Amino acid sequence: MSTAVRDSDTVTRDALAVLHPTFSGTTSAPDWLLRLLEHGMTGVGVFARNIVTVEQFSQLTAQLRAVRPELLVAIDEEGGDVTRLEVATGSSFPGNHALGSVDDAELTRAVATEIGQRLAACGVSVNWAPSADVNSDPDNPVIGVRSFGDDPRLVARHTAAYVDGLQSAGVAACVKHFPGHGNTNVDSHLALPHIDVDLDTLRARELVPFQAGIAAGARCLMSAHIVIPALDPDRPGTLSSAVLTDLLRAPVAEDGLGFDGVVYTDGMEMRAVTDTYGLDRGSVLAIAAGADAVCVGGTPSDEAQVLWLRDALVRAVHDGELPEERLHDAAQRVRALGRWTVSNGATARARAGEPAGELSALGLAAARRALRVTPPADREAAPPLIRPPYVAAFTPVANQAAGSQTPWGVAEELDRLLPGTRSGEHTRVEVERLGTAAATEELLRAAGDRPLVAVVRDVHRHPWMADALRALLDARPDTAVIEMGVPQAPPVGAPHVATHGAARVCARAAAEAVTGRR
């Protein structure tokens, strides 16, 4: 591979500084990554593939920081359905939708503080959280329970509280996904969403939580790969100067948001960008538009990819497509953020809370407060379960952001309280292959005379799931129903329990609710 200019060249170092790749490895970082850190790279992203234990992960980040002390180590640790530290077990903290349903900003601040303390103890300096998206489209396939709710003012106050709590622990918050990913039924991991709203609606709804996060002092913000024609009819937000410069950076007095922190891109490997622009061209356009850090997170990067992207940026400067001043400004912003994390992180690590992996007492208390239990309308409330039940988990395709590795459901927690609990997974493929009636008969045979618990996730978005649940309740009206997604559908079951998320603590709280035990 040819190198556009020498590694010592300022433009080349700036280009390397704005690239924040991911990598493979758990016990040690790859040699290529350590070399590039020495040559000016300022940040990396880490995912579940880099984490086995807290101790191992802490040693890995320490190895990276031995090369570059001010390195930005960023992670998606939203709590709730999206966790990297606890991908094997599920999160010790409820997610945004659960916190929003409680609507206690002090609770949200406390949860974010403890998440931040755990991250700081592991050597993480940036959390790509919170999601400030207003979930105004209930059919949204990628935001859902990651949002605090559908009320802009509620989302705003919890976004501000989350930012304050996280940064009090010395971890930079990254408010996402600007200018708002809540009003779409398309997942930008898979395609390019368009949001047709006018500017007045955008300012009254989507932008309100971002304004609150900026006012709370958020150090970072993440862009969204979405097209909003009212702002830019041609390019998604990540690649649009109208979005990232004219709106986000412009002073408040000029109808902008006045943000002066670091702008991360959402994962540039997502198809909303790569299908149209390609990874290299998209990275150039993002920095030119006003982004500061290019995140390549979906699959591990390697040295060839990083040098390819670096050289694409350098060529764009030499060809006049990317102003050298814009690239240098972006590089200086991420370097300044690194210095902030060094000055704030040491104190935070010294007061770190419970280690990741240990179930948080605060998280469990928050999950219990988020429960909404609705008894059946046509009869008396069902008594608590006293015998081991059969748990029927109606499992949808996993949210792209959460991934399929993290377990969900209540079977394990019910078995802890009622040993001998049995369970079965029931999917769209199975239900459509057998037909709803036959699939229900098979489920009932598996359950026998046991009490029944049906677990669903966003049942309002999945007609096959709604049909299967209806057929089950027709046959067994005494079935308890636990909704672990957005509780948009009318409550059914004896009782209906809404957890507002599928975190491990939400499962435990739900199991306690249907058994009356702890």
N, C-alpha and C positions, 0 to 999 in steps of 0.2 A: 504493500500500500504506500502510495506517495504521501509525503507530508508537505503541506502547502508552504510552511515556513519553519524556521528552527524552533525547538521547544522553548528556548529562552525568550523568544519574541513576545512582547507584551500582548499583542492581539491573540496569539496562540494560548497564552496562559489565561487570558480573559475568557476565551472560548471554552477552555477546559473547566474553568471555574463555574460556568453556568450549567454544566452538564451534571446531573445527579442521577447516576445509574443505580441499578440493583445488581446483585451478584449471587453466585452460588457459594455455599460454604457455611459450616457451623463451627468447626474446631479452629479454623484459621481462615483469614482472608486470602484470596488469591494473590499471587505475586504481582500480577499486572495492576491490580487495584492499588497495592501499596506503592508501586512505582509512580502511578499517576497522581496519587496524593502528594508525593514529593515534588511533582512537576506542576502543581497548582490546582488540582481538583479540590473543591470545597465541601462536597456533600455526597451522601449516599442514601439510598432508601433500603430499609430492611423489611422483610416479610416473614411469614411463618416458616418458610423454608430455611431461614437462618437461625431458628430458635428451637432448641431441644429442652433446655432447662434455663432457669434464670441465671444460675451460676455460669453456665457455658456461654450464654448470650452476653453477660457482663464482661467475660474474658475476651470475647470477640470484639466488642466495642472498645475495650481498653487497648487491644492490639492496634486498632485503627487510630486511636487517639495518640498512641505513642509516636506515630508518624506525623500527625497533624492535630495538635491539641484543640484547635478551634473548629474541628470538623463538625459539620451538621449531619447528625444521624437522625433520619426522619422515619416515621412509622405511621401506619393507619391503626390507631388504637382508640376507636370511638366508644368502646364499651358496647353492651348489647350484642347485636347480631354480628358486628364487625370487630373482630379481635385478632390480633397476631400473637400477643404474648400467651394467650390461653386458648389457642386454636384447638388443642387436643381435648379440652374439657368444656369449653364454653366460658363466657366471661363471668367474672365475679361482680360485675356491675350492670345494672339495667341500662339500656340505651336511651337515646333522646326521647323517643315517643313515650316511654314509661315515665321519664322525668317530667315531660310536658304534661302528662295526664295528672300528675300530682300537683303541678304548678306551684312549687315552692322553690323560688330562686335560690334560697340559701342551701337547700338540699342539693340542687344542681351544682352550686359552687363547691360544696363539700365533696361531692362525688368526683368532680373534675380535679380538685386538689389531690385527692388520694390517687387517682389515676396518674396524675403528673408526678407524684412522689415515687410511685412504682417505676415509672419510665425513667426518671432521673437516676434512680438507684441502679438501673441497668445500663446507664450511659446514653440514653436517648435524649436528644436536645430539641427536636421538633416533632410535634404530633399533628398529623394531617386531620385535625378535628378542631371544632365541631362542624357538623353539617348545619348550615344556616338556611337550608332550603325550606320554603313554605310548601307543605305537601297538599297543594290545592287540587291536584288531580288524584283521586283515590285509586285510579288504575295505574299509578306510577309503578313500574316494575323494579326500579333500582333505588329509590329513596325510601318511601314507605316509613317503616319504624325507625329509620335513621334520622327522621325529622322530628322536631319537638311538637309539631302539629300543623294545623291548617290556618291558624290565626296569626297574622304577621306580628302583632304586638306581643303575643305569648312567645313566639319563636324568638323575637328580638330580645326580650328580657332574659330568656334562658341562654341565648347565645352569649350575651354580655357576661352573665354569671359564669358560664363555662370558661370563657376566655380568662376571666379574672382568676378563677380557681386554678386552672392549668398553669398559668404564668406565675402564680404565686409560688409554685413548686419549681420554678426555674426552667420550665419547658415552654418553648414558643408555641403558641396556638396558631393554627392555620385554618381560617374560616373558609368554608367551601359550600357550594360550587358556584362561584360568581359568574354571571349575575342572577343565578337561581335556576335549579334543576328540578323544582317541585311540580311544575305545571306541564308535565310531559308524560306520555305513555310509551315512550321509546327509550331504551337503554343505550347510552352513548358508548358503552363498551362494544355494542354490536352494530350500531347505525348512527346516523347524524340526526338528532332531534331538531324540530323547528317549533318554536313557541310564538304563536301569533297573538301577542298582546300589545296594546297601545302603550305609549310612554307613561300616561297617567296611571294606568293599572300597574305597570312595572314599578313606578316610584311608590305607589301606595301599598304594594304587596311584596314583590320579590326583593326590592332593595332595602326595605326597612330593617331586617335582621343584620344585613351587612353594615349598614350605618351604625347599628348598635355595637357590633363587634369591633368596628374601627374606633368608635368612641371609647370603648373599654380598653383600647390599647393593643389590639391584636398585632403581633409582630409580622404575621404572614397571612396571605389569602391565596386560595387556589381557584384557578379559572375553570370554567365548564366548556366542554365541547358541544355547545348548542348554538343554533342560529336563532336570533331574535330579530326579525326583519325591521322592527321599529328602530333598532340600533344599527344594524348592519345587515342588509339583505343578502350578502354574498358569502361572508365568512363566519365561522363559529367564533364564539367569544375568545377562545384561547389564541386565535390568530388575527383578531380584530383590534386595530388601534382605536377604533371608535368606542370599543368596550373597555379595553385595558388602559388607554391613555386619556381619551376625551371624556369618558365617564368616570373611571375609577381614580385616576390621578388628578384630574382637574380640581381646582379649589372649590370648596363648598359655595363660595360666593358666585362661582360661574356654573352652578348646578351640577358640579361633580361631587365625588365622595371624599376628596382630599386625602386619599391613602398614600402613605409614603414608605410603607414597609415592603417586604419581599413578596413578589407574586410567583408562586409555583404554578406550573401547568398541571392539569390532571394528566394521567398516564398517556404519554404521546404515542404509545403503541396501540391505543384503542382505535377501533375501526372508524369511529366518527372522524378521525383525522387521517389515518393511514390509507383508507380506501380511496380518498380523494387526492391527498397531497403527498403521501409517503412520509416516512419518518424523518428523513433528512430535510426535505423541503418544509415540512411542518415545523421542525425545530427552528429553522431560520426565520420563518414567518412569525412564530411565537415570540422570539426575542425582539424582532423588529416591531411587533405590535405593542410591546411593553412588558412582557413576561421577563422574569429574572432568573428562574431556575427551571430547567427542562427535566421533568420527571419521566424516566423510562422504567416502568415498574411492573408490567404484567408478567414478563418473562425475564430471567436473569440476563444481564448484559455480559459482554466479554470485551476484551481489549480492542479487537478489530472494530466492533460496533462503536465504541466510544471514540476511537480515533477517526472513524468515518464521519461521525457527527461533528467532532471538533473541526475537521478539515472543511466540512460543508459550511460551518459558520465563518471560518477564516476566508474561504473563497468568496462568500457573500460580502464580506467587508471589502476585499480587494476588488470585487466586481461592482461595488457601489450600491449593492442591494440592501446591505445592512450597515447603517452608519457606525463607524468605529466608536463614536461617543456613546451610542445607545448600548453597544456591547459592553463597553467599559463601565457604564453606569450600572448595568445589571450585575456585573462581576463585583463591583464595589458594594452593592447592596447585600449580596450574599456573604461577602467577607465581613461586613459590619454585623450581620446577624450572628455569624460565628463568634465574633468577639463578645456580643451580648450574652450568648449562651455560656461562654467561659466565665464571665463575671457573675452570672446569676446561678449557674448550675452547681458550683461547688457547695454553696450554702444549702441548696435544696437537697443534694445527695446526703448531706450530713443529717438532715431531719427526715429522711425517707421513712415511709410507713410500712405496712405489712408487705412482705414480698409477693410478687406476682405468683399466682398458683394457689395461694391461700385464699379461701373464700372470705370476702370482705364482710365484716359485720355491718358496716355502713351500707354496702351494696345490697345485702339481703334485706335490711330494714327498708331501703328505698323500694325494692321490688315488692315487698309486702304492701307498702303504701300505694303502689301503682295498680294493684289488683282491683278489678271491678267484677263482683259476683252478682249475677242476676238469677233469682229463682224462677222456676217455670210459672207462667202466668195463669195456667189453667188448673193448677193443683198445688198442694202444699210442697214446701221445699223438701228436697230429698235429704234423707239422713246422711251423715258422713259415711264414707266407705269404711267398712270394718273387715272385709275379706279381700284377698289379693285380686285385683281386677285384670281384665284383658284391656290393653291399651292399643287402640287402632290409630296409627299415625298416618294421616293423609298428607303425603309428602310431595310438595311441588318442586319444580326445578329450582335449584338454589339461586339466590340473588348473586349476580356476578361480583359485586363488591365483597359480599360475605364469603363466597366460596362454598365448596361442598365438604370441606374437611371438618368444619366445626359441627359437633353433634347438637341435636335439638330434640325437643319432646320432653315428656315427663316420666317415661317408663322407669328410668334409672332412679329418679327421686321417689317415685311411688314404691319401687322395690325396696328402697332403704326404709321406708315407713311400714310397708306391708310386704314382707319377704314372700317370694313366690309369685309376684306379679309377672304376667306374661305380656308380650307385645308382638305386633306385626306391622310392617310397613305396607302401605297401600298407595300405589302411584297411578298417575294418569294412564300410563301404558297398560297396567294391569286392568284398570277399570274399563278402559275402552276396548281392550281385547276380549274380556269376558262379558261385557255389558254390565250396566249398573245393578240389575236384579241378581245376576249370577255372582257378581263380585260381593254383593251384600250377603248372599247365602253362604258363600265361602267364609266370609268374615264371621258370621254368626256361628258357623260350625267350629271355627277356631276358638271363639270365645266360650262356647259351651254355656254353662250356667253361671259363669263369673259375672260380676258387675262389669259394666262397660264404660270406658272412658275414650272419647274420640278427641284427637288432637288435630287441629287445622291451623293453617297459616295463610292469612289473606283469602279467606274463603270467598269473599265477594269478587275476587279477580279470576276465580277458577270455576267455570261452570261444571266441569266433571266432578270437582270436589263438593260443590254445593248439592249436586244431584245425589252423590253417594251418601252425604251426610243426611239428606232428607230421607232417603230410603232406609238408612239405619235407624233414624228416629221413629219412622213409621213402624218399624219392627220392634224396636226397643226404646219406648219413650222415656225410660228411666236412665238413658245414657247421659253421663256428664260430658259436656263439650268444653274444651279448652282452646280458645283462640289465641295463638301466639304471634299473630301479625297485627295489622291495623284492624280494629274491630268495627269495620264499616257496615257489615251485614247485621240485620236484626238479631238479637240474642235468642238462641234456641238451646234446649238441653235442660237437664235436671241435675245440677244447675248449669248455667253458662258462666265461664270464667274467662275474662279478658286480661291477659298479662301485659299487653302492649310491647311485646318483644319476646325473643327466644333465648335470652341469656340463661346461663346455668342458674343464676339466682332467681330468675323469673320462673323457671321450672320448679325450683324448690318451693317457692311461695305458692304456686298453684297446687302442688302436691299437698302442702299443708292445708290449703283451703278445702280440698275435697275430702280429706281424711279427718280434719279436726285435730291433727297431731303435729308435733314439732320434734 
